[in-house]
């Protein structure tokens, strides 16, 4: 938690989201157990629940990416308008 306080902006948001996801997974019992030979083993029910959560996480990630792309396209449009205005001003001044 102390490391996330040192981060800023998107890094802090991603670190907080990762901590929340980890705590949620641990609370729901979706972490694997240890098998006879020390390997990590999931119970079948854990695997089904993890697959459902993975689909939900993927959908959420796609929604976030789409909103980010929309924001970038708006910034691009504003940049083009500013460039046109600056070119007009430069033309009028010269």
Residue pairs with C-beta under 8 A, 6 or more apart in sequence:
1 19
3 15
4 12
4 15
4 16
4 19
5 12
7 15
21 57
25 31
25 53
28 49
29 46
30 46
30 49
30 50
30 53
32 40
32 41
32 42
32 46
33 40
33 41
33 42
33 43
34 40
34 41
35 41
42 50
